[in-house]
């Protein structure tokens, strides 16, 4: 591993950990970062998927007590079974869409930087509007949501197959429209990330196992650790932030990044 490659891995790990759990689209930010760095090798696409597990591990670490309690009380506690069922119900649409549309998503949608940037901008506007106009919350516990709301949130999550839409953004917007408190919306999005990203990892590794060699393990480890550390920080900070200030900052963030990307594409030939 040379110094440049290590720094690139740390940067992408930082971007992943920073953006995975906030509604700004980690996929869009990683693709734009890789393009800016000139990282065109297929390895970096697989690298980006693998290091997502670092960010997911951060959620597991922070919520380990609650998740472990759910696991061990599944046979005896109706509340634990209800929470597990809500996560399963919410994940099914995304699993189905990802499985059947995988080739289309990777072959066409991920190739369009314009689509990604426009998705960032439009999603930012939507987030600003919903953050201001969402109905008064009726549900405040991410682990005790009505099952029908979990199902609808799962349908919103399908929108995130479009790069730039954001998995957390689509689920959070859907949650707020369903009268779920902002903090609970963010937490439920965290919980959904665990099975969704593990599923994405399994599918991608199966398709790109040849890109993972012993020579690449070191650089993957660097990105994985960076993703975990920054993901841990973001999750701990985000909940308090959104409870006090909402999601408007992330809406403006999306518009700024997407707008800068479009300007670079149209006026500087970025990504051409």
N, C-alpha and C positions, 0 to 999 in steps of 0.2 A: 504494500500500500504506500503510495507516495503522499506527500503532504496535501497536495491539491485535492486528491480523491477523498482524503479524510475530511477536509474542510467542506467539500461538497456534500458528503454524507451527513455531516453534522448540520449543515444548513437545511437540507431536506428534512432531516429528523426534527429540527426546530420548527420548520413550517408545518409538518404533520402534527406535532404535539400542540402547537399553538392554535391550529385551525380545525382540528378534528371535531371538537365539541362545542364550538361556537358557530352560529349560523352564517358562515361566510364561504363555505365549500372548501374543504381541504383538498379535494381532487383538483379543483380549478387552480388553487394556489400552487399545488405541487407541479401540475402540468406547465403552468406559466413559469415557475422557477426553473424547471428542467429545460424548457425552451430557452430561457434567458442565459442559462449556463452552457447551452449547446450540448446537453446530454441526450443524444439521440439513440443510444444503444438500447435494444430491447431489455437488457438487464435492468436498467433504471426503472422501467415500468414495473417489473416484478419486485424490485427493491422497494418501491413506494408502497406496494401492497403488503409486503412482509413487515415493514416497520410500523404499519398501522396496528399490529398486534402489541407493540410497545405502548401506544396510547391507550389501547383497550385494557392492557394490564394495569394501567394507572387507575382506571375506573374500578376494576376488580379490587385493587389494593385499598382504595378509599372506601368502598362500600362492602368490603369483605364481611364485616360483622353482620350486616343486614342480609346479604346474599346467602351467607352460610346458615343463618337462622331460617331463612325461607327453605333452603335445601333440607335441613334436618327435620323441619316441622311439616313438610309436605304431607306425610301420612296422617297427621293429627290435627292440623290447623287449616280451617276453611279459608282463612285470609291468605295464607301462603299459597294454597292451590289457586285461589282467585288471581293473585298477582302473577304467578307463573303462567296461567292461562291467558292473561291479558297480554303478556309479552309474546307468547306464541301466536296469538291471534293477530297482533299488530305486525309480526314479522312475516307471516305467510305470504301476503301479496308481493312483498319485495323479493322474497326467495323465488317465487314463481316467475316474476318478471325478469329477475336477474338470470335465472337458469335458461329461459327460452329466448331472451333477447341479448344474451351475452356477446355473441359475435357481432350483432348489429351495433351494440353500444361501443365495443372496443374498435370495430372496424370503421365506423362512420362518425359517431358522435364525439369520440375522444380525439378525432383528427381535426376538428373544427375549432380553432382558437376564437374565431368570431362568435360562434355559438356560445362558447364558454363565457366570454366577456359580456355578451348581451344577457346571458342568464344571470350573471352577477349583478348587472345594473337593474334589470327588471325585478329580480328577487329582492334587491335592496329597497326599491320603491315599495314593493308589497310589504316588506318587513316594517318599514316606517309607518305605513298606513295602518296595518294590523296592530302594531304596538300602541298606537294612539287611540284606535277606534274599537279594539276588542271588547266584547261584552264583559260585564262584571263576573269575576270568577265564582264558580259554585263548587269546584273540586280543588282541594289543596294538598292532597296526598298522592304522590306518584305511584305508591304501592297499593292504592285502593281506588282505582278508577273503574267506572262502569265498563263492562265488557263491550258494549256497543260503541263507546267512545274509543276504546282501544282499536276496534276494527276500523273505524273511520280514520284514525291516525295512521293505521297501516296503509290505507289507500293513499293518504297524503305522502307517505314515505316513498311510494312508487315513483313520484315525480322526480325523486333524486337520481333516477337512472340517467337523467339529462345532466351532463357535467356542468357545474356552475350553479345548479339549483340548490344543492346542499341537503344532505340527509337530515342533519339536525335542524336546518332552517325549515324544511318542509314539515317535519313533525311538530316543531314548536309553533309554527303558524296554524297548523291544523288543531293543535291542542288549545291555543288561545281562542280560536273561533268556537271551540266546543266548551268554553267557559272553564278552562283549566288554568289555575294560577301559574304565573310566569316561572316561578321556581320549580313547581311540580312539572311543568311542561319541559323544562330543561333536564330535570332528573329522569323523567321517563324516556327522554331522548337518549340520555346516557345509557340507561338499561337496554334499550333497543340496539344500541351500537354493538353490544357484546356479541350476540348471536349473528347479527348481520355481517359484521366485519370478519368474524371467524369463518362464516360461510364463504365470503368473498375470497378470503385467504386460501381456503381449501380448493376452490374452483381454479384460482389463478395459479397456485402451485402445481396442481395437476396438469395444467396446460403448458406451464413453463418450467417444469422441473429440470430440463436440460440447462437452463440458464443459471441454476444454482450449483456451483462447484465449490470445492474446498477452498479455492483461491478467493472466492467471494465472501466467505463466512466472516472474515474479519471486518470488512467494510459494512456488511449487513449488521453486525453486532454494534458497530459505532452508531449507525442510524437508529437502531432499535433502542439503544440506551438513551440517545438524545430525545427520541419520540416519547419514551416513558417519562423522563424527567420533566420535560416541558408540558406534557399532557397532565401530569400530576399537579403542576403549578396552576395550569389554566382551570382545571376542574375545581380546585379548592377556591380559587378567586372568583370564578364566574358566578356561582350561585348567589353569593352575597351581592355581587354587582348588579345582576339582573333583577333581584328582588327590590333593590333601591332605585335603579335607574332604567330598568327595562332593556329593550333590545335596539333602541334607536341608533346607538353608536355603531352597532354591527351593520345596520342598514346603510349608514353613510360610508362605512368601510367598504362594503360591497360596491357601492356606486363609484367610489374613488378608484379602487383597484380595477374594476371593469372598465371604467371610463379611460383610465390610463392605458389599459391594454388595447382598447379600440383605437385610441389615438396612435399608439405605437404600430398597430397593424396597418391602419389606413394611411399614415403619414411617413412612417419609417420602415415599412416592409417587415415588421417584426413577425417572426415565425414563417416567413416566406421561403 
